[in-house]
Amino acid sequence: SQQGEEDPQALSIQEGENATMNCSYKTSINNLQWYRQNSGRGLVHLILIRSNEREKHSGRLRVTLDTSKKSSSLLITASRAADTASYFCATDNSNSGYALNFGKGTSLLVTP
Amino acid sequence: KAGVTQTPRYLIKTRGQQVTLSCSPISGHRSVSWYQQTPGQGLQFLFEYFSETQRNKGNFPGRFSGRQFSNSRSEMNVSTLELGDSALYLCASSFNVGGTPEAFFGQGTRLTVV
């Protein structure tokens, strides 16, 4: 079953603009990861934020986590056409082992 | 460091047949998990192996099975294929020890059942 829900489902912006995607989840988590997927290919790991962290940066990416609201956001600054892809959040809440629960993703289109 | 390698990249099978997919994790990673991605259901967890033991299993029928070898390579098997099994199958590897839970994915195997 899907744990996370990304919002919006689709986002269209121009190069240079910022893109913000949101993710909500239902149960408590150990950590939350964001992935990018280009045209049905493999998932590229972008960033991980642990349940005791509130904000994390990596290059043009900024991720926030609000465990009280069970939500996270991914901000991509100064978007480029190459950022066009689907973005997924994945939560890990397993007590034993490892199992990621994915949302349905946000489809981002960045036009030149 | 080499990434996660999945073989084959593409497969076409007939209903009723069985299929075996392979995944070689990143060197040193002992956790391998499998996911099915379809347009309708999105990304769904199949199962996870760690040191040759299945630790977690998703909500899939028994036709879906897997195993992990001593070198951490993993295979998943789908028997009696159905049209609905057509999907992108993704494998992820993770070190998952000592607070390093990032999961890294392979390029996937695109399975088409006709």
Backbone of each chain as ProteinMPNN parsed JSONL, in Angstrom:
{"seq_chain_A": "SQQGEEDPQALSIQEGENATMNCSYKTSINNLQWYRQNSGRGLVHLILIRSNEREKHSGRLRVTLDTSKKSSSLLITASRAADTASYFCATDNSNSGYALNFGKGTSLLVTP", "coords_chain_A": {"N_chain_A": [[0.846, -1.187, 0.0], [0.384, 2.324, -0.537], [2.279, 4.651, 1.177], [3.119, 7.281, 1.146], [2.111, 10.47, -0.177], [2.479, 12.505, -2.873], [2.506, 15.949, -3.719], [2.334, 18.701, -5.877], [0.653, 16.553, -8.338], [1.579, 17.01, -10.856], [3.872, 19.351, -12.221], [4.754, 22.311, -13.816], [7.288, 24.348, -14.874], [9.472, 27.169, -15.631], [12.856, 27.282, -16.78], [15.236, 28.221, -14.348], [13.451, 28.966, -12.446], [12.164, 28.125, -9.15], [11.299, 24.908, -7.862], [8.877, 23.316, -5.971], [8.009, 20.487, -4.182], [5.748, 18.448, -2.405], [5.306, 16.05, 0.206], [3.313, 13.768, 1.88], [2.773, 11.564, 4.605], [1.667, 8.588, 6.399], [2.226, 7.065, 8.751], [4.48, 6.811, 11.592], [7.991, 7.342, 11.003], [11.317, 6.077, 10.175], [13.154, 7.265, 8.511], [13.229, 9.459, 5.652], [13.345, 9.486, 2.175], [14.234, 11.046, -0.908], [13.748, 10.575, -4.352], [14.666, 10.61, -7.831], [13.311, 9.98, -11.06], [13.851, 9.249, -14.371], [11.94, 9.007, -17.211], [10.82, 6.278, -16.797], [13.033, 4.849, -16.058], [15.689, 3.696, -13.858], [15.67, 4.543, -10.317], [17.065, 7.442, -8.999], [18.965, 8.242, -6.255], [18.425, 11.041, -4.243], [18.436, 12.486, -1.747], [18.524, 11.951, 1.772], [16.653, 12.232, 4.733], [16.619, 12.111, 8.184], [14.425, 11.02, 10.823], [14.821, 12.605, 13.051], [15.786, 14.949, 12.109], [15.337, 18.226, 10.721], [15.805, 19.79, 8.523], [17.618, 19.692, 5.457], [20.338, 20.07, 3.206], [21.524, 19.785, -0.142], [23.524, 20.636, -2.567], [21.609, 22.112, -5.044], [19.335, 21.319, -3.837], [16.874, 21.302, -1.293], [15.598, 19.939, 1.56], [12.883, 19.541, 3.749], [11.508, 18.386, 6.83], [8.676, 17.649, 8.644], [7.699, 16.129, 11.285], [5.552, 16.249, 12.989], [3.461, 17.021, 11.425], [3.595, 15.054, 9.644], [4.879, 15.322, 7.121], [6.86, 16.282, 4.262], [9.02, 18.372, 2.324], [10.419, 19.031, -0.874], [12.651, 21.156, -2.3], [13.777, 22.456, -5.269], [16.135, 24.536, -6.398], [16.675, 27.174, -8.791], [15.918, 25.828, -11.296], [16.666, 23.508, -13.957], [16.463, 22.418, -17.387], [17.291, 19.795, -17.424], [16.383, 18.836, -15.027], [13.911, 17.863, -15.426], [11.734, 15.334, -14.724], [10.334, 12.557, -12.859], [9.55, 12.755, -9.428], [9.936, 11.169, -6.363], [8.908, 10.502, -3.028], [10.041, 8.472, -0.362], [9.355, 6.466, 2.361], [10.702, 4.932, 5.251], [9.658, 2.763, 7.554], [9.981, 0.456, 8.849], [10.192, -1.912, 11.456], [11.835, -4.032, 11.601], [14.223, -5.201, 9.331], [14.056, -3.861, 6.018], [12.123, -1.734, 4.196], [10.8, 0.214, 1.746], [8.297, 2.66, 1.413], [6.529, 4.113, -1.11], [5.327, 7.186, -2.528], [3.043, 8.336, -5.12], [4.334, 10.072, -6.739], [5.651, 13.157, -8.173], [5.389, 14.749, -11.219], [7.675, 16.573, -12.873], [8.131, 19.202, -15.096], [10.436, 21.069, -16.755], [10.811, 23.834, -18.641], [12.749, 25.316, -21.265]], "CA_chain_A": [[0.0, 0.0, 0.0], [1.134, 3.546, -0.628], [2.39, 5.373, 2.434], [3.27, 8.702, 0.899], [1.354, 11.108, -1.239], [3.158, 13.711, -3.319], [1.64, 17.039, -4.165], [1.257, 18.338, -6.798], [0.928, 15.389, -9.178], [2.367, 17.498, -11.981], [4.332, 20.725, -12.04], [5.43, 22.808, -15.005], [7.922, 25.641, -14.591], [10.493, 27.551, -16.598], [14.236, 27.241, -16.286], [15.6, 29.318, -13.464], [12.479, 29.063, -11.345], [12.254, 27.099, -8.109], [10.235, 23.901, -7.864], [8.62, 22.76, -4.644], [7.151, 19.318, -4.147], [5.414, 18.071, -1.04], [5.05, 14.636, 0.443], [2.701, 13.48, 3.171], [2.784, 10.136, 4.914], [0.61, 8.261, 7.366], [2.671, 6.511, 10.027], [5.793, 7.296, 12.018], [9.025, 6.861, 10.092], [12.714, 6.123, 10.591], [13.768, 8.261, 7.661], [12.496, 9.744, 4.417], [14.292, 9.706, 1.085], [13.689, 11.564, -2.163], [14.348, 9.972, -5.536], [14.293, 11.122, -9.147], [13.228, 8.935, -12.079], [13.712, 9.752, -15.735], [11.298, 8.192, -18.245], [10.688, 4.853, -16.517], [14.309, 4.2, -15.792], [15.914, 3.465, -12.438], [15.525, 5.655, -9.386], [18.319, 8.059, -8.567], [18.845, 8.74, -4.879], [18.742, 12.468, -4.141], [18.75, 12.954, -0.398], [17.853, 11.275, 2.883], [16.517, 13.013, 5.95], [16.233, 11.23, 9.261], [13.24, 11.479, 11.552], [15.191, 13.61, 14.054], [16.293, 16.126, 11.405], [14.258, 19.109, 10.256], [16.146, 20.377, 7.233], [18.874, 19.207, 4.909], [20.664, 20.671, 1.92], [22.506, 19.121, -0.982], [23.581, 21.397, -3.822], [20.406, 22.926, -5.29], [18.202, 20.667, -3.175], [16.627, 21.562, 0.119], [14.517, 19.083, 2.042], [12.434, 19.77, 5.116], [10.699, 17.315, 7.39], [7.855, 18.028, 9.799], [7.126, 14.863, 11.736], [4.27, 16.497, 13.65], [2.466, 17.071, 10.344], [3.859, 13.919, 8.765], [5.048, 15.853, 5.777], [8.184, 16.696, 3.845], [9.018, 19.097, 1.062], [11.661, 19.069, -1.646], [12.797, 22.384, -3.071], [14.871, 22.499, -6.237], [16.324, 25.942, -6.755], [17.243, 27.481, -10.106], [15.679, 24.604, -12.074], [17.235, 23.356, -15.289], [15.704, 21.47, -18.216], [17.714, 18.44, -17.043], [15.664, 18.415, -13.822], [12.644, 17.27, -15.857], [11.708, 13.944, -14.263], [9.37, 12.293, -11.785], [10.182, 12.785, -8.115], [9.218, 10.349, -5.407], [9.393, 10.386, -1.662], [9.952, 7.1, 0.121], [9.54, 6.405, 3.801], [11.08, 3.66, 5.843], [9.136, 2.707, 8.917], [10.004, -0.936, 9.277], [10.856, -2.175, 12.729], [12.913, -4.972, 11.297], [14.413, -5.254, 7.896], [14.1, -2.613, 5.263], [11.073, -1.699, 3.181], [10.434, 1.59, 1.429], [6.941, 2.933, 0.95], [6.608, 5.227, -2.042], [4.158, 7.898, -3.02], [2.825, 8.187, -6.561], [5.29, 10.921, -7.412], [5.343, 14.428, -8.83], [6.015, 14.854, -12.524], [8.173, 17.938, -13.049], [8.557, 19.6, -16.438], [11.141, 22.347, -16.77], [10.937, 24.248, -20.04], [13.81, 26.322, -21.482]], "C_chain_A": [[0.877, 1.23, 0.0], [1.131, 4.242, 0.727], [2.385, 6.862, 2.174], [2.388, 9.187, -0.229], [2.086, 12.381, -1.61], [2.138, 14.71, -3.855], [2.544, 18.166, -4.678], [1.602, 17.072, -7.587], [1.784, 15.789, -10.363], [2.682, 18.97, -11.768], [5.106, 21.14, -13.276], [5.979, 24.197, -14.713], [8.929, 25.958, -15.683], [11.868, 27.461, -15.942], [14.534, 28.463, -15.434], [14.653, 29.482, -12.285], [12.755, 27.969, -10.323], [11.07, 26.158, -8.204], [10.103, 23.349, -6.458], [7.626, 21.622, -4.753], [6.947, 18.92, -2.705], [5.073, 16.597, -0.961], [4.411, 14.495, 1.808], [2.683, 11.978, 3.373], [1.894, 9.872, 6.121], [1.111, 7.79, 8.727], [4.049, 7.066, 10.385], [6.877, 6.629, 11.178], [10.392, 6.858, 10.754], [13.463, 7.203, 9.803], [12.92, 8.44, 6.409], [13.521, 10.07, 3.346], [13.54, 10.258, -0.126], [14.487, 10.961, -3.309], [13.859, 10.688, -6.786], [14.273, 9.946, -10.124], [12.995, 9.599, -13.435], [13.083, 8.685, -16.61], [11.323, 6.696, -17.956], [11.993, 4.123, -16.342], [14.479, 4.0, -14.287], [15.757, 4.724, -11.611], [16.901, 6.153, -8.965], [18.109, 8.651, -7.182], [19.28, 10.2, -4.828], [19.213, 12.841, -2.754], [17.947, 12.142, 0.611], [17.797, 12.221, 4.065], [15.982, 12.081, 7.042], [15.089, 11.841, 10.069], [13.57, 12.545, 12.601], [15.812, 14.864, 13.423], [15.122, 16.949, 10.87], [14.543, 19.663, 8.865], [17.495, 19.832, 6.787], [19.085, 19.81, 3.526], [21.65, 19.786, 1.18], [22.505, 19.828, -2.321], [22.371, 22.304, -3.968], [19.159, 22.368, -4.618], [18.114, 21.08, -1.712], [15.416, 20.726, 0.531], [14.176, 19.482, 3.465], [11.565, 18.598, 5.55], [9.972, 17.835, 8.618], [7.141, 16.773, 10.278], [5.789, 15.069, 12.445], [3.136, 16.547, 12.622], [2.61, 15.901, 9.391], [3.989, 14.396, 7.32], [6.492, 16.265, 5.536], [8.05, 17.512, 2.566], [10.401, 19.045, 0.451], [11.642, 20.341, -2.476], [13.996, 22.247, -3.986], [15.008, 23.948, -6.679], [16.948, 26.057, -8.143], [17.134, 26.28, -11.042], [16.294, 24.674, -13.463], [16.382, 22.368, -16.071], [16.045, 20.027, -17.838], [17.047, 17.948, -15.77], [14.313, 17.8, -14.165], [12.661, 15.777, -15.553], [10.52, 13.776, -13.324], [10.131, 12.206, -10.473], [9.296, 12.038, -7.119], [9.8, 10.522, -4.013], [9.17, 8.946, -1.222], [10.234, 7.104, 1.61], [9.9, 4.988, 4.223], [10.57, 3.664, 7.273], [9.173, 1.294, 9.469], [10.753, -1.076, 10.598], [11.983, -3.187, 12.562], [13.04, -5.044, 9.793], [14.299, -3.873, 7.281], [13.048, -2.677, 4.185], [10.679, -0.258, 2.965], [9.003, 1.648, 0.941], [6.971, 4.21, 0.127], [5.259, 5.899, -2.245], [4.05, 7.712, -4.524], [3.677, 9.146, -7.379], [4.74, 12.223, -7.954], [6.101, 14.464, -10.139], [6.385, 16.31, -12.766], [8.622, 18.148, -14.485], [9.184, 20.98, -16.343], [11.397, 22.724, -18.217], [11.98, 25.357, -20.171], [13.214, 27.716, -21.683]], "O_chain_A": [[2.005, 1.183, 0.49], [0.078, 4.397, 1.347], [1.732, 7.624, 2.887], [1.979, 8.427, -1.106], [2.295, 13.247, -0.761], [1.075, 14.353, -4.362], [3.461, 18.559, -3.957], [2.727, 16.578, -7.506], [2.617, 15.01, -10.827], [1.883, 19.727, -11.216], [5.999, 20.427, -13.734], [5.235, 25.108, -14.35], [9.207, 25.129, -16.549], [12.01, 27.552, -14.723], [14.137, 29.583, -15.756], [15.008, 30.063, -11.259], [13.482, 27.013, -10.594], [9.97, 26.563, -8.581], [11.091, 22.962, -5.832], [6.55, 21.764, -5.333], [7.854, 19.036, -1.88], [4.616, 15.987, -1.928], [4.911, 15.044, 2.789], [2.588, 11.214, 2.412], [1.427, 10.801, 6.781], [0.49, 8.081, 9.749], [4.697, 7.714, 9.564], [6.711, 5.505, 10.704], [10.613, 7.536, 11.757], [14.282, 7.944, 10.346], [12.006, 7.659, 6.147], [14.454, 10.838, 3.58], [12.361, 9.966, -0.33], [15.712, 10.849, -3.255], [12.785, 11.289, -6.798], [15.099, 9.037, -10.037], [12.072, 10.394, -13.613], [13.622, 7.586, -16.741], [11.798, 5.919, -18.784], [12.046, 2.899, -16.466], [13.516, 4.123, -13.53], [15.717, 5.833, -12.144], [17.783, 5.367, -8.62], [17.2, 9.453, -6.963], [20.358, 10.556, -5.304], [20.273, 13.446, -2.597], [16.831, 11.704, 0.329], [18.764, 12.922, 4.364], [15.009, 11.356, 6.832], [14.833, 13.042, 9.991], [12.691, 13.309, 12.999], [16.307, 15.737, 14.135], [14.047, 16.414, 10.603], [13.616, 19.969, 8.116], [18.38, 19.55, 7.595], [18.134, 20.03, 2.777], [22.495, 19.126, 1.784], [21.59, 19.644, -3.123], [22.128, 23.165, -3.123], [18.058, 22.884, -4.809], [19.114, 21.191, -1.004], [14.35, 20.805, -0.081], [15.061, 19.73, 4.284], [10.965, 17.911, 4.723], [10.589, 18.397, 9.523], [6.1, 16.399, 9.738], [4.974, 14.147, 12.495], [2.002, 16.166, 12.912], [1.841, 15.769, 8.439], [3.289, 13.922, 6.425], [7.241, 16.557, 6.468], [7.083, 17.359, 1.82], [11.414, 19.018, 1.15], [10.721, 20.569, -3.261], [15.103, 21.957, -3.533], [14.087, 24.512, -7.269], [17.652, 25.158, -8.603], [18.147, 25.774, -11.526], [16.423, 25.744, -14.058], [15.658, 21.567, -15.48], [15.194, 19.142, -17.92], [17.131, 16.761, -15.454], [13.637, 17.268, -13.284], [13.505, 15.042, -16.066], [9.799, 14.731, -13.034], [11.227, 11.648, -10.416], [8.085, 12.249, -7.047], [11.009, 10.669, -3.836], [8.225, 8.289, -1.659], [11.225, 7.674, 2.066], [9.462, 4.001, 3.632], [10.999, 4.471, 8.097], [8.482, 0.975, 10.436], [11.79, -0.453, 10.823], [12.96, -3.177, 13.309], [12.046, -4.954, 9.073], [14.432, -2.855, 7.961], [13.071, -3.577, 3.345], [10.265, 0.422, 3.904], [8.555, 0.805, 0.165], [7.389, 5.262, 0.611], [4.204, 5.272, -2.147], [4.864, 7.017, -5.133], [3.728, 9.029, -8.603], [3.537, 12.376, -8.166], [7.31, 14.237, -10.173], [5.513, 17.175, -12.852], [9.403, 17.362, -15.022], [8.546, 21.939, -15.907], [12.11, 22.024, -18.935], [12.087, 26.226, -19.306], [13.953, 28.681, -21.878]]}, "seq_chain_B": "KAGVTQTPRYLIKTRGQQVTLSCSPISGHRSVSWYQQTPGQGLQFLFEYFSETQRNKGNFPGRFSGRQFSNSRSEMNVSTLELGDSALYLCASSFNVGGTPEAFFGQGTRLTVV", "coords_chain_B": {"N_chain_B": [[33.062, 3.062, -7.513], [31.06, 0.393, -8.479], [27.632, 0.531, -9.522], [24.278, -0.593, -8.725], [23.414, -3.498, -10.395], [21.19, -4.739, -12.72], [19.873, -7.532, -14.375], [18.02, -9.333, -16.898], [17.765, -6.305, -18.922], [15.477, -5.997, -20.408], [12.573, -7.975, -20.962], [10.473, -10.289, -22.59], [7.728, -12.232, -22.055], [5.49, -15.065, -22.138], [2.129, -15.531, -21.068], [1.676, -17.653, -18.259], [4.223, -18.661, -18.288], [7.418, -18.743, -16.507], [9.712, -16.513, -14.847], [12.984, -15.317, -14.185], [14.714, -12.855, -12.491], [17.664, -10.906, -12.058], [19.867, -9.419, -9.657], [22.625, -7.523, -8.824], [24.114, -6.229, -6.064], [25.54, -3.137, -4.773], [28.97, -3.298, -4.014], [29.711, -4.618, -0.864], [27.277, -4.005, 0.21], [24.639, -5.492, 1.985], [21.942, -5.693, 2.105], [19.23, -6.295, 0.042], [16.528, -5.225, -1.791], [13.364, -5.561, -3.475], [11.183, -4.106, -5.904], [8.077, -3.424, -7.485], [6.977, -1.62, -10.243], [4.235, -0.108, -11.636], [2.02, 1.636, -13.897], [-0.524, 1.921, -12.775], [-0.488, 1.097, -10.031], [1.79, 2.202, -9.034], [4.906, 2.376, -7.252], [5.675, -0.525, -5.602], [6.538, -2.423, -2.757], [8.174, -5.509, -2.792], [9.876, -7.641, -1.596], [12.527, -8.075, 0.871], [15.922, -8.871, 1.37], [18.499, -9.877, 3.549], [21.71, -10.777, 4.244], [21.198, -13.338, 3.164], [18.717, -13.974, 4.197], [15.214, -13.62, 4.204], [13.802, -10.702, 5.249], [11.639, -9.056, 5.155], [8.424, -8.798, 3.691], [6.293, -7.903, 1.077], [2.862, -7.259, 0.048], [2.195, -9.445, -1.911], [1.251, -12.114, -4.146], [2.058, -15.65, -3.674], [3.298, -16.428, -5.98], [5.346, -14.821, -6.501], [8.646, -14.815, -5.685], [11.831, -14.923, -4.012], [15.41, -14.901, -3.596], [18.572, -14.802, -1.9], [22.033, -14.837, -2.382], [25.218, -15.995, -1.044], [27.071, -14.101, -1.784], [25.663, -11.808, -1.753], [24.263, -11.21, -4.043], [21.085, -11.2, -5.662], [18.096, -12.866, -6.631], [14.913, -12.713, -8.2], [11.891, -14.452, -8.67], [9.167, -15.086, -10.755], [6.399, -16.989, -11.07], [4.092, -18.725, -13.225], [3.141, -16.595, -15.006], [1.155, -13.648, -15.313], [-0.851, -11.334, -17.236], [-1.006, -8.959, -15.85], [1.363, -8.831, -14.507], [3.143, -7.488, -15.948], [5.534, -5.031, -15.853], [7.869, -2.628, -14.463], [10.582, -3.841, -12.839], [12.347, -3.199, -10.009], [15.421, -3.155, -8.298], [16.965, -2.617, -5.195], [19.83, -1.692, -3.328], [21.318, -1.649, -0.117], [23.454, -0.546, 2.492], [22.767, -0.341, 5.162], [23.535, -0.641, 7.799], [24.668, 0.459, 10.943], [23.555, 3.028, 10.782], [23.389, 3.888, 8.105], [21.237, 4.165, 5.984], [20.606, 4.654, 3.297], [19.128, 3.796, 0.195], [20.0, 2.423, -2.901], [19.226, 2.295, -6.293], [18.918, 0.008, -9.075], [18.85, 0.008, -12.737], [16.616, -1.307, -13.466], [14.42, -3.967, -14.599], [12.521, -4.369, -17.375], [9.613, -5.988, -17.711], [7.523, -7.602, -19.911], [4.494, -9.151, -20.33], [2.872, -11.256, -22.496]], "CA_chain_B": [[32.298, 1.916, -7.044], [30.01, 0.053, -9.426], [26.299, 0.664, -8.965], [23.442, -1.783, -8.697], [23.262, -4.02, -11.752], [20.069, -5.643, -12.902], [19.813, -8.202, -15.666], [18.256, -8.532, -18.098], [17.101, -5.004, -18.91], [14.154, -6.163, -21.003], [12.124, -9.362, -21.11], [9.1, -10.521, -23.055], [7.339, -13.604, -21.718], [4.104, -15.441, -22.431], [1.325, -15.917, -19.903], [1.869, -19.019, -17.812], [5.65, -18.959, -18.139], [8.04, -18.182, -15.324], [10.829, -15.645, -15.181], [13.934, -15.042, -13.105], [15.429, -11.592, -12.641], [18.866, -10.915, -11.24], [20.314, -8.13, -9.126], [23.912, -7.503, -8.127], [24.129, -4.977, -5.286], [26.805, -2.417, -4.623], [29.909, -4.069, -3.217], [29.65, -4.318, 0.564], [25.884, -3.902, 0.66], [24.091, -6.801, 2.279], [20.485, -5.657, 1.995], [18.702, -6.152, -1.31], [15.069, -5.23, -1.807], [12.765, -5.57, -4.806], [9.983, -3.288, -6.039], [7.372, -3.486, -8.752], [6.417, -0.324, -10.615], [3.253, -0.106, -12.706], [1.322, 2.935, -13.97], [-1.712, 1.957, -11.931], [-0.204, 0.892, -8.604], [2.995, 2.902, -8.614], [6.015, 1.572, -6.741], [5.252, -1.35, -4.486], [7.572, -3.26, -2.165], [7.972, -6.955, -2.938], [10.537, -8.266, -0.451], [13.876, -7.628, 1.185], [16.824, -9.897, 1.874], [19.709, -9.417, 4.235], [22.525, -11.952, 4.577], [20.529, -14.542, 2.661], [17.455, -14.194, 4.895], [14.153, -12.665, 3.885], [13.414, -10.017, 6.48], [10.4, -8.316, 4.964], [7.702, -9.219, 2.499], [5.137, -7.081, 0.756], [1.586, -7.94, -0.143], [2.144, -10.039, -3.245], [0.961, -13.556, -4.071], [3.184, -16.559, -3.546], [3.98, -16.622, -7.274], [6.538, -13.96, -6.45], [9.578, -15.313, -4.68], [13.176, -14.421, -4.208], [16.449, -15.464, -2.752], [19.827, -14.052, -1.901], [23.181, -15.722, -2.3], [26.223, -15.599, -0.045], [27.786, -12.911, -2.247], [24.633, -10.763, -1.692], [23.447, -11.142, -5.275], [19.726, -11.654, -5.399], [17.225, -13.183, -7.753], [13.492, -12.868, -7.916], [11.245, -15.355, -9.598], [7.713, -14.982, -10.862], [5.901, -18.177, -11.76], [2.746, -18.636, -13.832], [2.995, -15.173, -15.308], [-0.125, -13.09, -15.729], [-0.678, -10.076, -17.967], [-0.834, -7.89, -14.855], [2.733, -8.821, -13.971], [3.936, -6.582, -16.779], [5.935, -3.934, -14.976], [9.291, -2.391, -14.275], [11.009, -4.412, -11.567], [13.521, -2.464, -9.541], [16.155, -3.72, -7.184], [17.7, -1.596, -4.455], [20.754, -2.232, -2.347], [21.577, -0.745, 0.99], [24.365, -1.044, 3.51], [21.761, -0.479, 6.214], [24.135, -1.01, 9.085], [25.352, 1.595, 11.545], [23.014, 4.338, 10.451], [23.544, 4.282, 6.697], [20.088, 3.487, 5.39], [20.268, 5.029, 1.925], [18.923, 2.699, -0.759], [20.393, 2.787, -4.253], [18.483, 1.447, -7.216], [19.41, -0.326, -10.396], [18.089, 0.565, -13.849], [15.361, -2.029, -13.587], [14.113, -4.919, -15.662], [11.182, -4.126, -17.922], [8.991, -7.266, -18.055], [6.264, -7.529, -20.645], [3.846, -10.45, -20.436], [1.919, -11.21, -23.621]], "C_chain_B": [[31.183, 1.643, -8.041], [28.671, 0.166, -8.729], [25.581, -0.665, -8.915], [23.188, -2.232, -10.139], [22.106, -5.003, -11.81], [20.123, -6.236, -14.304], [18.631, -9.151, -15.72], [17.559, -7.173, -17.993], [15.675, -5.118, -19.435], [13.851, -7.651, -21.16], [10.708, -9.368, -21.667], [8.795, -11.987, -22.803], [5.864, -13.804, -22.048], [3.403, -15.803, -21.126], [1.561, -17.377, -19.554], [3.331, -19.406, -17.646], [6.159, -18.432, -16.791], [9.258, -17.381, -15.742], [11.702, -15.459, -13.939], [14.705, -13.778, -13.429], [16.588, -11.569, -11.658], [19.268, -9.502, -10.826], [21.644, -8.301, -8.411], [24.035, -6.188, -7.384], [25.495, -4.304, -5.323], [27.704, -3.234, -3.687], [29.858, -3.635, -1.752], [28.241, -4.179, 1.11], [25.305, -5.293, 0.855], [22.573, -6.854, 2.191], [20.097, -5.436, 0.546], [17.186, -6.211, -1.228], [14.561, -5.074, -3.228], [11.452, -4.801, -4.793], [9.397, -3.491, -7.431], [6.787, -2.107, -9.039], [5.48, -0.483, -11.813], [2.57, 1.248, -12.742], [0.162, 3.027, -12.992], [-1.424, 1.933, -10.444], [1.031, 1.635, -8.123], [4.07, 1.929, -8.169], [5.571, 0.799, -5.517], [6.375, -2.281, -4.058], [7.211, -4.726, -2.311], [8.548, -7.707, -1.746], [11.949, -7.739, -0.3], [14.668, -8.767, 1.777], [18.041, -9.242, 2.507], [20.464, -10.654, 4.671], [21.756, -13.242, 4.339], [19.197, -14.85, 3.334], [16.425, -13.151, 4.46], [13.676, -12.03, 5.181], [12.044, -9.37, 6.377], [9.729, -8.783, 3.688], [6.505, -8.315, 2.304], [3.917, -7.934, 0.483], [1.435, -8.432, -1.578], [1.867, -11.526, -3.115], [2.228, -14.392, -4.051], [3.891, -16.857, -4.854], [5.271, -15.797, -7.344], [7.449, -14.475, -5.338], [10.963, -14.762, -4.975], [14.161, -15.205, -3.372], [17.683, -14.588, -2.85], [20.96, -15.036, -1.679], [24.231, -15.173, -1.324], [27.018, -14.376, -0.485], [26.86, -11.695, -2.34], [23.846, -10.573, -2.987], [22.077, -11.746, -5.001], [19.008, -11.966, -6.703], [15.782, -13.134, -7.283], [12.861, -13.681, -9.043], [9.743, -15.091, -9.587], [7.245, -16.185, -11.657], [4.493, -17.905, -12.302], [2.385, -17.184, -14.13], [1.591, -14.816, -15.773], [0.141, -11.756, -16.443], [-0.384, -8.922, -17.021], [0.535, -7.844, -14.221], [3.655, -7.959, -14.824], [4.254, -5.327, -15.97], [7.426, -3.709, -15.108], [9.642, -2.923, -12.891], [12.346, -3.797, -11.179], [14.107, -3.133, -8.322], [16.915, -2.583, -6.51], [18.659, -2.273, -3.499], [21.061, -1.165, -1.304], [22.579, -1.372, 1.933], [23.578, -1.318, 4.788], [22.314, -0.984, 7.537], [24.8, 0.234, 9.639], [24.871, 2.938, 11.071], [23.268, 4.796, 9.049], [22.438, 3.626, 5.891], [19.765, 3.859, 3.954], [20.144, 3.802, 1.039], [19.211, 3.196, -2.161], [19.813, 1.769, -5.227], [19.241, 1.153, -8.496], [18.515, 0.281, -11.459], [16.776, -0.169, -14.102], [15.336, -3.044, -14.712], [12.68, -4.663, -16.103], [10.629, -5.461, -18.399], [7.67, -7.014, -18.756], [5.719, -8.946, -20.777], [2.766, -10.356, -21.517], [1.089, -12.494, -23.667]], "O_chain_B": [[30.442, 2.554, -8.411], [28.558, -0.061, -7.525], [26.192, -1.726, -9.044], [22.796, -1.432, -10.989], [22.051, -5.969, -11.049], [20.383, -5.538, -15.284], [18.262, -9.726, -14.696], [16.823, -6.941, -17.034], [14.775, -4.422, -18.966], [14.729, -8.464, -21.446], [9.861, -8.567, -21.272], [9.508, -12.873, -23.274], [5.105, -12.849, -22.211], [4.024, -16.321, -20.198], [1.637, -18.233, -20.436], [3.645, -20.368, -16.945], [5.434, -17.773, -16.045], [9.774, -17.543, -16.847], [11.217, -15.446, -12.808], [15.279, -13.647, -14.51], [16.508, -12.137, -10.569], [19.039, -8.53, -11.547], [21.772, -9.123, -7.504], [24.058, -5.129, -8.011], [26.467, -4.852, -5.844], [27.238, -3.788, -2.692], [29.95, -2.448, -1.438], [28.027, -4.229, 2.321], [25.457, -6.166, 0.0], [21.985, -7.935, 2.201], [20.576, -4.505, -0.101], [16.627, -7.147, -0.657], [15.25, -4.52, -4.085], [10.705, -4.832, -3.815], [10.115, -3.698, -8.41], [6.168, -1.499, -8.165], [5.896, -0.941, -12.877], [2.536, 1.946, -11.728], [-0.106, 4.095, -12.442], [-2.047, 2.667, -9.677], [1.29, 1.688, -6.921], [4.138, 0.798, -8.649], [5.145, 1.381, -4.52], [7.075, -2.855, -4.893], [6.094, -5.139, -1.999], [7.815, -8.331, -0.98], [12.494, -7.069, -1.177], [14.155, -9.539, 2.587], [18.53, -8.205, 2.058], [19.921, -11.493, 5.389], [21.68, -14.115, 5.204], [18.604, -15.894, 3.064], [16.726, -11.961, 4.362], [13.209, -12.715, 6.091], [11.368, -9.16, 7.384], [10.401, -9.124, 2.714], [5.789, -8.0, 3.255], [3.928, -9.152, 0.658], [0.644, -7.896, -2.354], [2.202, -12.138, -2.101], [3.318, -13.915, -4.367], [4.96, -17.467, -4.858], [6.158, -16.066, -8.155], [7.04, -14.553, -4.179], [11.221, -14.211, -6.045], [13.792, -16.051, -2.557], [17.82, -13.757, -3.748], [20.844, -15.961, -0.874], [24.132, -14.042, -0.85], [27.585, -13.679, 0.357], [27.222, -10.677, -2.93], [22.857, -9.84, -3.005], [21.936, -12.679, -4.21], [19.302, -11.381, -7.745], [15.466, -13.464, -6.14], [13.259, -13.592, -10.205], [9.138, -14.899, -8.532], [7.657, -16.373, -12.801], [3.812, -16.972, -11.876], [1.439, -16.632, -13.567], [0.939, -15.557, -16.508], [1.195, -11.141, -16.282], [0.389, -8.02, -17.347], [0.842, -6.916, -13.472], [4.81, -7.728, -14.464], [3.355, -4.651, -15.469], [8.144, -4.469, -15.757], [9.063, -2.499, -11.891], [13.329, -3.868, -11.917], [13.394, -3.609, -7.439], [17.442, -1.695, -7.179], [18.339, -3.313, -2.923], [21.061, 0.035, -1.578], [22.563, -2.583, 2.153], [23.705, -2.375, 5.407], [21.627, -1.671, 8.293], [25.428, 0.986, 8.895], [25.65, 3.884, 10.962], [23.358, 6.0, 8.81], [22.675, 2.64, 5.194], [18.74, 3.421, 3.431], [20.956, 2.881, 1.122], [18.732, 4.254, -2.567], [19.896, 0.559, -5.018], [20.084, 1.933, -8.939], [17.547, 0.976, -11.15], [15.93, 0.3, -14.864], [16.129, -2.98, -15.65], [11.747, -4.733, -15.303], [11.117, -6.014, -19.385], [6.809, -6.296, -18.247], [6.405, -9.837, -21.278], [1.878, -9.506, -21.464], [0.235, -12.646, -24.54]]}, "name": "protein", "num_of_chains": 2, "seq": "SQQGEEDPQALSIQEGENATMNCSYKTSINNLQWYRQNSGRGLVHLILIRSNEREKHSGRLRVTLDTSKKSSSLLITASRAADTASYFCATDNSNSGYALNFGKGTSLLVTPKAGVTQTPRYLIKTRGQQVTLSCSPISGHRSVSWYQQTPGQGLQFLFEYFSETQRNKGNFPGRFSGRQFSNSRSEMNVSTLELGDSALYLCASSFNVGGTPEAFFGQGTRLTVV"}
